[in-house]
Amino acid sequence: MKINIYDSFDLLRYLKSKNLLRNVYDEFWWENSGTLEVVFGAILVQNTKWQQVQKSIMNLKMHGLLILESMANIDLKLLESLISNCGFYRQKAARLKLLAKNIINNFGDFNNFKDSVDRDWLLNQKGIGFESADSILNYALYRDVFVVDKYTQKLLSNFGFDFDDYHDIQDWLVSGIIENYNKVEELYYEGVSLSKVYARFHGKIVEYSKL
């Protein structure tokens, strides 16, 4: 059956009809959204399967390291051993420690970080590129930011949409939602936040692509 997709709202409507997130219990799709766990997870998941990230996060949780001060002061070798399930774990361990220190030095605590950090600050941190920064902004901080990843690029290409760069894809995804927001409300509910729509839309893209 041919699927006609003209804009990102068409894609959202099609993916929503598949009921892809029926077994997802976080309303923002990413497990334990709105927490520091997501910030660390956005670094751990780079070039790593999510199942391996979950094992590392569980290790961090068991050692009380989902707290900024604890992460900033952890012995580097111990941290490396706790996240060794993840690819490039030595590099990531150093970056997690540095990020925790920088958040403390620049914002004091996680709540102030959530309220005050911007994309430019995140992109200036070692190991954080466009996808990781936007994942943090959307899933940890609930900002109106759409995450673009390899699944998104491949899916859009399969539907005949080719873009020059990350931000062109992001602009296309966002514009279709904003221009059709009244229809988006019909799919969800009146007043649904863009941050939630973007989070769940991206989640649907990932889950559909994995099928």
C-alpha positions as CSV (number, residue, x, y, z in Angstrom):
1,M,0.0,0.0,0.0
2,K,1.4,3.4,-1.0
3,I,1.7,5.9,1.9
4,N,1.3,9.5,0.9
5,I,3.4,11.8,3.2
6,Y,3.5,15.5,2.2
7,D,4.7,17.1,5.5
8,S,5.7,16.1,9.0
9,F,2.1,16.1,10.2
10,D,1.2,13.4,7.7
11,L,4.1,11.4,9.0
12,L,3.0,11.9,12.7
13,R,-0.6,10.9,11.9
14,Y,0.6,7.8,10.0
15,L,3.0,6.7,12.9
16,K,0.4,7.5,15.5
17,S,-2.1,5.1,13.8
18,K,0.4,2.3,14.4
19,N,0.1,2.6,18.2
20,L,3.8,2.2,18.6
21,L,4.2,3.5,22.1
22,R,1.5,1.4,23.8
23,N,4.1,-0.3,26.1
24,V,6.0,2.9,26.9
25,Y,5.1,4.3,30.3
26,D,6.9,7.6,30.3
27,E,4.8,10.2,28.6
28,F,7.9,11.7,27.0
29,W,9.0,8.3,25.7
30,W,12.6,8.5,27.1
31,E,12.7,6.5,30.3
32,N,12.8,8.7,33.5
33,S,12.4,11.9,31.4
34,G,13.0,15.2,33.2
35,T,15.9,13.8,35.2
36,L,19.7,13.9,35.3
37,E,19.6,10.3,34.2
38,V,18.6,11.5,30.7
39,V,21.5,14.0,30.6
40,F,24.0,11.2,31.3
41,G,22.1,8.8,29.1
42,A,22.4,11.1,26.1
43,I,26.2,10.7,26.3
44,L,26.2,7.0,27.1
45,V,24.0,6.1,24.2
46,Q,26.3,7.5,21.5
47,N,27.4,4.6,19.3
48,T,25.9,2.2,21.8
49,K,22.7,0.0,21.9
50,W,20.2,1.2,24.4
51,Q,20.1,-2.2,26.2
52,Q,23.8,-1.6,27.1
53,V,23.1,1.9,28.2
54,Q,20.4,0.6,30.6
55,K,22.9,-1.7,32.2
56,S,25.4,1.1,32.7
57,I,22.7,3.4,34.1
58,M,21.6,0.7,36.5
59,N,25.2,0.5,37.7
60,L,25.4,4.3,38.2
61,K,22.1,4.2,40.1
62,M,23.3,1.4,42.4
63,H,26.4,3.5,43.2
64,G,24.5,6.7,43.8
65,L,26.0,8.4,40.8
66,L,22.9,10.0,39.3
67,I,23.7,13.0,41.5
68,L,25.9,15.8,40.2
69,E,28.2,16.0,43.1
70,S,28.7,12.2,43.2
71,M,29.5,12.1,39.5
72,A,31.9,15.0,39.7
73,N,33.9,13.4,42.5
74,I,33.8,9.7,41.5
75,D,37.1,7.9,40.9
76,L,37.6,7.9,37.1
77,K,38.7,4.2,37.0
78,L,35.7,3.1,39.0
79,L,33.4,5.1,36.7
80,E,35.0,3.5,33.7
81,S,34.3,0.1,35.1
82,L,30.6,0.9,35.8
83,I,29.9,2.0,32.2
84,S,32.1,-0.5,30.5
85,N,29.0,-1.9,28.7
86,C,29.0,1.2,26.6
87,G,31.2,1.9,23.6
88,F,34.1,4.3,24.1
89,Y,33.5,4.0,27.9
90,R,36.8,5.6,28.9
91,Q,36.1,8.7,26.8
92,K,32.6,8.8,28.1
93,A,33.6,8.5,31.7
94,A,35.9,11.5,31.5
95,R,33.2,13.5,29.7
96,L,30.5,12.6,32.3
97,K,32.7,13.7,35.1
98,L,33.6,17.0,33.3
99,L,30.0,17.7,32.5
100,A,28.9,17.2,36.1
101,K,31.6,19.6,37.3
102,N,30.7,22.2,34.6
103,I,27.0,22.0,35.5
104,I,27.9,22.6,39.2
105,N,30.3,25.4,38.4
106,N,28.0,27.2,36.0
107,F,24.6,26.5,37.5
108,G,25.0,25.2,41.0
109,D,22.4,22.5,40.9
110,F,20.3,20.5,38.4
111,N,17.2,22.5,38.9
112,N,18.9,25.7,38.0
113,F,20.6,23.9,35.1
114,K,17.1,22.9,33.8
115,D,15.8,26.4,34.0
116,S,18.8,28.3,32.7
117,V,21.0,26.2,30.3
118,D,20.8,26.8,26.6
119,R,21.8,24.9,23.5
120,D,25.0,26.8,22.9
121,W,26.2,25.9,26.4
122,L,25.5,22.3,25.8
123,L,27.2,22.3,22.4
124,N,30.3,23.7,24.0
125,Q,30.6,20.7,26.3
126,K,33.0,17.8,25.3
127,G,31.1,15.0,23.7
128,I,27.8,16.8,23.1
129,G,26.8,17.4,19.5
130,F,23.4,18.4,17.9
131,E,21.6,15.2,18.6
132,S,22.8,14.9,22.2
133,A,22.1,18.5,23.0
134,D,18.6,18.4,21.6
135,S,17.9,15.1,23.4
136,I,18.9,16.8,26.7
137,L,16.8,19.8,25.9
138,N,13.7,17.9,25.0
139,Y,13.8,14.8,27.2
140,A,15.5,16.1,30.3
141,L,14.4,19.7,30.2
142,Y,11.1,19.5,28.4
143,R,12.0,22.2,25.9
144,D,10.3,22.6,22.5
145,V,13.1,21.0,20.6
146,F,12.9,18.2,18.0
147,V,15.6,15.5,18.1
148,V,17.0,14.3,14.8
149,D,18.9,11.0,14.6
150,K,19.9,8.3,12.1
151,Y,16.5,6.7,12.3
152,T,14.9,10.0,11.4
153,Q,17.2,10.6,8.5
154,K,16.8,7.1,7.1
155,L,13.0,7.0,7.5
156,L,12.6,10.4,5.7
157,S,14.9,9.3,3.0
158,N,12.7,6.1,2.5
159,F,9.7,8.4,2.1
160,G,11.6,10.4,-0.6
161,F,12.7,13.4,1.5
162,D,16.4,14.3,1.3
163,F,17.9,17.2,3.2
164,D,21.3,18.9,3.3
165,D,21.9,18.8,7.0
166,Y,20.6,18.2,10.5
167,H,18.9,21.6,10.9
168,D,17.1,21.3,7.6
169,I,15.5,18.0,8.8
170,Q,14.7,19.6,12.1
171,D,13.0,22.6,10.5
172,W,10.9,20.4,8.2
173,L,9.7,18.3,11.2
174,V,8.9,21.3,13.3
175,S,7.2,23.4,10.6
176,G,4.6,20.7,9.7
177,I,3.6,20.4,13.4
178,I,3.4,24.1,14.0
179,E,1.4,24.8,10.8
180,N,-1.0,22.0,11.7
181,Y,-1.2,22.4,15.4
182,N,-5.0,22.4,15.5
183,K,-4.9,19.0,13.8
184,V,-2.2,17.8,16.3
185,E,-4.6,18.8,19.1
186,E,-7.2,16.5,17.6
187,L,-4.7,13.6,17.6
188,Y,-3.8,14.3,21.2
189,Y,-5.7,16.8,23.2
190,E,-6.3,20.5,23.4
191,G,-3.3,22.5,24.6
192,V,-0.8,19.6,24.3
193,S,2.7,21.0,24.6
194,L,5.0,21.0,21.6
195,S,7.7,19.5,23.8
196,K,5.6,16.4,24.4
197,V,4.5,16.1,20.8
198,Y,8.1,16.3,19.6
199,A,9.2,13.8,22.2
200,R,6.5,11.3,21.3
201,F,6.9,11.9,17.5
202,H,10.6,11.2,17.7
203,G,9.9,8.1,19.9
204,K,7.4,6.8,17.3
205,I,10.1,7.3,14.5
206,V,12.6,5.2,16.5
207,E,10.2,2.5,17.4
208,Y,8.8,2.3,13.9
209,S,12.3,2.1,12.4
210,K,13.4,-0.6,14.8
211,L,10.5,-2.8,13.5
